[in-house]
Amino acid sequence: MDMIFDSSPDPSSPASAAFPGQIARTQRYSLGVPRAFRLSADGTAALFLRTRGPEDRTGCLWLRDGDGEHLLVDPGTLAGSADGVPEAERIRRERARERTGGIVGYDADPGLGTVVFALDGALWCWEGPDGPPRQVPTAGPVVDPRLSPGGRRVAYVSDGALHVADLDGGPGLLLAAPEGADVSYGLAEHVASESMGRYRGHWWAPDGRRLLAARVDNSPVQRWWIADPANPSRPPREVAYPAAGTANADVSLHVWGLDGTRTEVVWDRTAYEYLARAGWDAHGPLLAVQSRDQRTLRVLAADPATGATRLLHEQRDPAWVELIPGTPARTASGALVHTADLGGTRRLTVAGEPVTPEGLQIRSVEDVSGESVLFTASDEPTEVHLWSYAPHTGPERLSEEPGVHTGQRAGGALLLDSHTDDGPEFRLLPAEGAPLPVACLAAEPVTPPRVTWLRAGEHAVRTALLLPSWHRPGGDPLPVLLAPYGGPAMQLVRHGRHWPLCEAQWFAEEGFAVVVADGRGTPGRGPEWEKTVHGDTLSAPVEDQVTALHAAAAHCPGLDLGRVAVRGWSYGGTLAAAAVLRRPEVFHAAICGAGPSDQRLYDTHWRERFLGHPDEEPAAYDRSSPIGEAAALRRPLLLVHGLADDNVVAAHTLRMSAALLAAGRVHQVLPLSNVTHGPTDPVVVEGLLRHQLNFLRASLNVSPPQAV
């Protein structure tokens, strides 16, 4: 996209002033967006969740069919719920970054005639349009209810025990009770849900008579206590947190029959202590287990009768084996669907053979139906497209416009979920007839992004440059703000009207040229690109930010390289701190939000993936921890952290501040009371944005923009 100049109103317009409040109230434009789609088996209808508007936080259950959209369940009309969200459900939502209330998840039978969901710990069932939802008796507060394939039983977890409820009024079953306070059945442990992308802990067999369930024993895991300093009368919250180099939870897998039988699934849990994936398809239980160093992944098939496993596939990598969402899976004939890192390309494999071309990077497997595979992939990292593979056709791209696309299919129909530069769009494309759009009720951003797409330096670092709408060539030089994430968990430089670019545009309207760059280590450009940061997660990413800055300045000469700041959150916060510490001649101020300052305090699976075991690779942890460079600070630095954060605990910021104080380095610390890893309270979100803007203006000597 070329640079855009127009005659927009002055930068202190109501639109710019309204942005912090709008992005706070709309949960970063996520409220009112349809999500959690489930297609009917015949492809004629789709269930989904959506709040009732752009500032409503209550998730409701909806149906889209040929007759239009139908509100099936509004939680506000239901009475008789339990006593609030159970603690295990609160933790599950935090790991999944779930920010809404009401109905946040559900399960349904193939025909969408029976739907179950949890609401404030109570189990509810909806069974068609002829009656209201009914509450189902349970043994206690419900977490993660899952409907059996027959549609008449529901497995759920309550107080760490795995239960089965009968929708026809029969007696409930207690399948597995925890042997102690540290044990749970049917839930994912911390590192699985935080770092592996596995949020489930129990799975039905296709016959509906057995369950595959994880047993998690947290007794080996060290305990941390997170207090609420703003409310000293409350006791600290105990958290089992497996920091790098310490013991993980003991996780095993079992097959439970509804008749009370129990069979343990057997593999070498000493050599492969991570249960990365699990499930049960028509061929039986399928699991993927990973070694502690993450350099070996094994795919195993299990015999549900004996618990014996056999090796289907082994993948090794000298750095780490990446876990790809949706894999492993099997086709109807039993062919294994997986991926292989071949040269610079992550390719889709079926029965061990690559079926996608070089240069097309697999992102996820969305569905396996018959012998066909639905997957997402990128041949350009700023775009993610939906693809299909079948033996008789090969790979075919199903989405068109530049953006981020995903979807699902059933009965010859395709549901396409697209986020393009024009905004989000959701369409049910039936096998016959016209497309059925699903309405998006999200707010229109008051500062939609105006992006110039760049490729910076020899590595072609994908970069987005955002300028004020009121900026004119030859005008006063613009101070620069870099706003990266820059780490392995996400990309920011992607086509689509995503909130990070909307936020970047707001800073631009307030008088900055904003540069967003996805350097080495970010997803979407293949295994070699991702693994550049193995053993050192900061050096290459910092240099890539410098490269992106210079490329932006070469493209737009009106940038003031004497006034450059950098801000980021989580890994982006660490990157911002490292940038201002290591390159003070380039970066003149930094904001580090919830940034890990000492990588030894982060969890096992996430940190050891990139840096190894801290006892074996101490230098890697030192290279990647800005706390050891505190004495190098010469520029203004603002540290921000939520005091209730149980992912990147506030100790990171407190210890960084202590190191800066010990070195005599002036800095600022902004603690956020009762805030976890991602602020959601509208007052906090709005106030934090305005505070950061004021810090940047003061640090770079930037005056508010005047009317054009």
N, C-alpha and C positions, 0 to 999 in steps of 0.2 A: 504494500500500500504506500502511495506517495504521501509526502507531507501535506497536511490540509490546513488552509488558512481561510477564515471567514470573518464576517462582521458580527460575531456574537456580542451580547451585551457585556458590560464591564465585569471584571472578575470578582468584584464584591457583590455580585448579584444574589438575589434570594436563592437561586438554585445552588450555588456554591455554599452559601451559608447553611442550607438545609441538609447537605449531604451527611454530616456526622450523625444527625438524628435519624435520618432515613435508613442508613445502613445498620444502625443500632436496632431500630424498631423492627426491621425486616429480617433480622438474623442473617445479615449479609446477602439479602435478596433470595434467601432460601424459602421463606414462608410463601405459601400459595403455589409452590412448584410441585407438580405431580411426581410421585416416586413409588418405589416398591411395587412395580407392576407384576401382575400374575395373569397370563393368558389362559383362557379356557382351552380344553383339549381340542375342541373343534375350531378354535381360532376366531369365533364370532364375538367374543366379549373379553373384557379385561378388567380386573380389579386393580385399584391403586389407592394410595394414601395421599391426602392433600389437606392442608389447612383451609379454612373458609375464606381467607383473604390474605393480603400482603403483610398484615401486621398481626394476624391471629396465630397463636402458638399451639392450638389444639388440633392434632391430627385426626381426620375423619376418614371413614372407609367409603369409597365410591366405586361405582360400576359404570363402564362405558360399553354400550352395545349399539346395535343399529338404530335403536330408538332414542339415543341421546345419552346424557350423563344422569346418573341416579345417585343421590346421597343415601347410602344404605345404613350407616351407623354414625350418629352424632353423639360423642361421649357425653355431651352436656345433658342429654335426655335420659341417661342411664342412672339408676339409683341402686343403692345396696352394695357399693363397691367395698373393698377391704380398706385397711387403714393406711393408705398411701403406698408409694413406690417402695418395694423391698430393697434392702441394702444391696443384695446381689444384682438386682435389676439396675440400680443406680450405677453400680460399677460397670455393668455391661454397657450401659448407655455412654458412660464416659469413655470407655475403650473404643466404642464405635462412633464417637463424636456425634451422638444423637442429641439434638438441641431442642426438639419440640416436646410437647406433652400430649395427653390424650392417647390415641392409638398410635404406637410407634412401630409395630410389627404385627404380622398375622400369618396364619397358614390356612390353606383351603384345599378342598378336594379338586380333582381334575375338571369337573364340570362347574366349579365355582358355586355349587349349591349349598355347601356347608363351609363356614368360615369360623375360625376360633382366634381369639386374641386375649391378651391380658390388659387389664385396666386397673391401675392402683392396687395391684396384687390379686385382683379377682379374675377368674376365668369366665369368659363370655363366649356364647355361641350364636351365630346368625345362620338361619336355615331357610332362606328364601324370602320372597316379598310378602308372604301371607301373615307374618307375625313379627313382633319386635324381637330383638336379641334377648336371650335368656342367660341368666347366670348359672354356671355349672358348679355344684358342690365340689370342693377340693379339701385336701388335708391341711392347707395353710396357704400363705401368700405365694403366688404363682410367678415363675420366671421361665421364659422361653417355651411356651406351649407349642407342641408339634402334633399335627393331625395324622392319624394312622392312614395307610393307603386305602383301607376300607372306609374311612371317613367316619367311624363311629367311636373311636377311642382317641384320647389326647394324652401324650406324654408331656410331663412338665417337671420342673425342679422346684422344691420348696424346702427352705432351710437346709440346703445341701443334700437332700434326699431326692431320688428319682421315683416319681409316681406315675400312674396311669389312671385317668378318669374315663368313665363310661358315659357317652352322651345319651344313651338310652335309659339311664337311671340305674344301671347295675352297680354293684359295689366297686369302689376304687381299689387299686392295687398299689402296695408299696413294694417296689422292685429292689431298691438299694438304699439302705440307710447308712449314713456316715458313722464310722467307728469312733470318731472323735471330733473335737472342735476344728481341727485343721484339715479335715477330709470333706470332700464334696463329690457328688456323682452328677454327671450330665452337664457340667459347665466347663468352659475353657479357662485355663489358667492365665495369669497376667501376661506372660510373654507371648502366648498363642494369640491372644486378642489384640495386644498392643503392637507386636512386632512381626507376627507371622500372617496376619489376616485371617486367622481361624477364630470365629466368634461362637461356634457351636460346640456342644459337648455330648450330644446324643442324636441318633439317627435310626429311623424305623427300617426294618427289613421290608422288602416288597410284599411279603405275604401278610404283614401286619400282625404277626404272632411273636416277633422277637425285636429286640432293640440292641443296637451297638452303643455303648456309653463309655465315656472316659471317667476314670477315677483319678482325682487330683488330691495328693497329700502335700500340704504346704508346710508340714512340720520341719523339713530341712531348711526352709527359706528364712533368712534373717528378717527381723522385725524392725520396722521404722515406725515412728509415731509423729503424726501430723496434727499440730495443735491449731487452734483458732485464736491468735493473739488478741483479736478484737473482742472476743468473748471468753475471758479467762475462767469463767465459771464452768465452761464445757470441758470435759475430759478430752485428751488427745485421741485421735483415731488411729488404731493400729493397722498397719499395712504390711503385708508380706511382700517385700520388694527384693527380687534377686538381682542385686547390683553386679556389674561385670566382675568376673572372677570368683563369685560366691556360688553357693548351691542353688540349683533350680528346684522347683516342685517335682515330686515323684509322680509321673503320669503313666497310667496303665490303661488298657482298653479291654472291655468285657462284653460278651454277648449275654443278654438276659432274655429268657423266655417268659412269657406271661404265665407259664405254669410254675415259675419260681426257679427254674434251672439257671445256672450261671457257669459260663466258660470264659476263661481268660485267653485273650489273643496273645500269642507268644512271639516275641522277637528279642533280640539282644538289646535290652534297654540300657545296659551299661555303655555299649558302643554307640547306640543311637537313642539318646535320651529325649530328643525332641519329637513329639507327635505333630508333624507339620500339617497333615491332611488326613481326613477319614470320611468314609461314607459307605453306602450299601446300595449296589445296583443289582441288575438282574443276574449278574454272575457271582454275586456274593460281596462280602466286605472287602473294601479296597482302602489301603492306607499308604501314606508316605511318611517315612521316618528319617531323621537327619542327625548326623553326628554333632557333638558339641562344637567342634571347630567349623561346622557348616560346609565343609569341603566335600562331603559325601551325602547324597540323598538316595535312599532306597525306596522303591515302590513295591509293596507287598500285597499279595492276595491272601486272604484268610479263609480257612475252613470254619464256618460257624459252629459246626458240631464238635470239633476237637480243639479249635483255637490255633491249630498249626498254620504257619505262614510259609509261602514260597515266594522267591524273588522273581519279580517280573522285569525289573529294570533297575540299573544303578547308574547314577550320574556323579561324576567327580569334576572338581575344578580347583586349581591351585590357590584361588582367592576365596570364593564361596559359590555355592549353588543357589541361584536366585529362585525363590518360590513364586510361581506364576499362578495367579488366580484362576480357578477352574480346572487345574491339573493336579493330579492325574485323573483321567476319565477313561471310559471304555465304550466302544461302539457296540451295536447290537450283536455283531459277530465275535466280540471279545477283543478286538484290536485295541491296543493301548494308545491313548491320545496323550501326548506329552510335548515337550519342547527340547531343542538341542541348541547349544551355543556353538555355532560353526563359524570360525573366523570372527568377523565383525557383526554377524547377524544371528539373532535369536529366531530360530525357525520352528514351525509347527511340524511335529512328527506324528505319523500314524503307523502303528506296528513297527516302529523303529526307523521308518523311512521319512526323510524330509519331504513335505508336500507343498511348501511355500517357497518363493524365490529368494535369492540373496538380496539383501537390502530392505526386505519387508520385515520389520521388527514386531514380533508377537507381543501383545500387551496382556491379553486374557483370553480364556476359553469361556464362552457364555453358555453354550448348550451343545450336547451331543445327542442327535436323534437319528436312529438307524445307523447308517454309515456316514452321515453328514455331520460336519462340525461347524458351529457358528462361533466366530472369534473376532476380537478387535486387534488391529495392527496399525503400524505407522511406517510409511516410506518417507515421510517428512515429519520431524519431531514436533512441529507446531500443530499437527493434525492427528486425530485418532479416528479411524474408519471402521465400520462394521463389514466383516467379510464372511463368506461361506465357502466351505470346501466339501466337495463330494468326489468320490473316485472317478465318476464319469464326466465331471466338468472341470475338475481342478479348482483353484481358488478364484472366487468372484467377489468383487467389491459391491456392496449393497448401498452404501451412502455416497453422497455426491459433494455437497458444499464443503468448503474448508471449515473445520470445526472439530468438535469432539462428539463422536457418535457411539452409541451402543444399542442393544436391543435384545429381543427374544422372539421366538417363533413357535407356532403350534398350528396344527390343522391346515397347513398351507398358508397361514397368515403370518405377517411380520409386524411386530411392534417396534417402531424406530424412535429412539430417544436421542435428540440432536441438540447440541449447543453451538450455535454459529454466531457470527458477528452481529446478526440481526436479533439475537436472543434465543431463548430455549423454545423448542418445538417438539411436540409429541403426537405421533400419528399411528393409528392402527390400520394397517394395510391388509384388508381381508383377501382371501383367495379370489373372491369375486366381488365386484361392486366398487364404489368410490371409497377413497380413504376416509377414515373417521378420526378427526382431530380430537385431542384431549386438551381442554382449556388449561392454560397456565395463568394463575391469578397473581403472580409475583408483581411487585412494584417495578415500574420503569425507572432505572437509575437516573438521578438528576444530573450526574456527570458521566454519561456513557463514554467509554474509552475511545480515544482518537489516536490510533497506533500507527507509527512508522516501523515496519518490520526490517530488521537489519541482521546481517551475518558478520560477526566481528572476528577479525584476526585469522590466523592460520587454521584454527580449529573451527571456524565458522560458528562461533558461539551464537545461538539464537537469542536475539535481543529485541526488546520492544522499547521504543522511544516515544514518550508522551509529552507533548508541549501544551502550554496554555492555549485555549481557543482564541484568546485575544492577542497572542504574540505575533509580532510582525518582524520580518527580516530587517536587520539593521537597527532594531530597537536596543534597549538596554540589555546587556548580557544577563542571562538567566543563571542563578545558582542551580546546582545539580543535586538531585537526590537519587541514590541508588536504592532500590527496594527489592532485593532478592530473597528467595528462599535458598535456592542453590544446592539443596541436598538430595539424597536418594529417595525421599518419601513422596515428592511431588514435583510437578512442573508448574511454572507460572506463565511462561511464554507460549501460550496456546491460543489459537483462534477461538473466539467465543466471547460473550459478554460476561466474563467471570468477575467475581467481586474483587480479586486483587488488582485487576487492571482498572476497574471503576474507582477503587481507592487511590490508585496511582494517578488517575486523571484528576481527582479532587486536589491532591497535592500540587499537581501541575496548575490547576486553576488558581491556587493560592500563591503562585509565583515561582514555581520550580520547573526545571526540565527533569523529568523522571525517567530513569533508565532501569529496566527490569531485564535481567539476563539469566539464562539457564546454562551454567558452565558444566565442566566435567564432573561426573558423578550423578547428574540428574537422569531421570528415566527417559526412555523413548528413543535413544540413539544407539542401542545395542550393548552387548556385554563388554566390549573393550572400553567403550566410553564410560560405562558405569564403574568399571573396576580400576580406572585410573587412580581412584582415591584409596585403594587398598593400602593400609598402613599409614596413610596420611590424608586425613579428611579435610584439611584446610589449605595447604599450600597451593595446589592447582586451582581450587575454587576462588581463592583470593586473587590470584593472577588473572583469572578469567573475568572477574569483575573489573579489574583495571583495563583489560583489553576492551571490554564492552564500553567502558566510559570513553576511551580514546576513539573508538569507532563512532560513537554517537557525536563526539565533538568534531570529528572529521566530516560527518554528514551534515551537521548543523553548527556552523561556526559561531553562533550566538550563545555558546555555553561558556560560563565562567568557571574555568578549572581551578581558580583560586578559592572557590567556595563550593566544596563538594562534601556531602554528608551521605551516610549509609544507615539504613534501618532494616531490621528483620525480626522475625519471631521464631522461637524454637531453634532449629538448626540455623535459620536465617539470622537469628540473634547472635549465635556463636560466630557466624561468618562476619557479621557487622563488627563485633568486638575485635576479632582477629584482624580485620582490614584496618581499623584505626590504630591498632597497636603496631602492626607490622609495616604499614605504609602510610605514616602520618604526613608524608610529603604529598600524598594523593588525596587522602581522606581527612577532612578537617573537623568532623564531628560524627558521632555514632549513637544509635539507639539499639540496645540489646534487650529484646523482650523474651523472657522465659528461656534464655539460652543456656545449654549445658556448658559450664565453664571448666569442669573437671570430669572427663569422660569416664573415670572410674566410678562415678556415682550414677551412671546410666545402666539400663538393664542388660542382662547377659546376652540375649539373642541379638539385640540391635547393635550393641557396641562391639561384641566379639566378632560379629560378621565382618566388620570393616577393619578392626584393629587387632584381632586375636585376643588371647588370654592375657590380662594385664601382668600376670606373674612371668609370662614368657616373652611378652613384647612391651616392656615398660616404655621404651623410647617412642613407640607409636602413640601411646596415650599422652606422653609429654608433648609430642609434636601437634597433637590435635586438641589440646586443652589450653585455652588462652589464659587461664589463671596463672600459669608459670611465667607469663610475659607481662604481668601487671605493672611492673616497674617501668616498662617502656611507654606508658601512656603519656602523651603530650597534648592531647586534644580533648575537647568536651565529650563526656560519655554519660549516657543515661541508661541505667539498669532498671528494668521493669519485671516484676514477677508476681504471680498469683500465689498467695500463701496457702491455698488449699490444693495446690498442684500435686498430684500423686504419680505423675509421669516424669516430668522434669521437676524434681522437688526444689523448693525455695532455697535449700542449702546451696545450690549452685550460685545463685546471685549473692547470698549472704557471705559465702566464702570468697567470692570474687571481690566483693566490697571490702572485706577484711584485708585481702592481699593488697588492694589499692591503697587502703589507709596505711598499712604497714610500710608501703613504699613512698608514702607522702604524696599520693596522686589524688588530686581533686576530682570528684565525680558526683553524680546524683543517683539516688535510689528511690524508686517509686513502688512501694508495696501495695498490692491489691487484696484487700480483705475478702475472704470467702470466695475467691476466684480460683478455678482450676486451670488446666493448661490452656484453655481457650475461653476468654471472657465472653459471657452471653448476656449479662445484665445490661439493659439499654443505657442506663445512666453511666455505668462503668465504661462501656464501649465508646459512647459519645465523648465522655470526658477524657478518656485516654487519647483519642485521636486529636482533640484540641490541645491537650498538654504536649503531645509530641510536636505538633506544629509550632507551638510557642517556643519549645526547646530549640527546634531547628532554626527558627528566626533569630533567636537570641545568640545561638552559637555561631551562626554564619553572618550575623549582622545584616539580616534581610528584613526590609520593611514590607508591610502588607501592600499588595499591588494597588495601584490607584486606578480610578476609572479611566477607561480608554477614551 
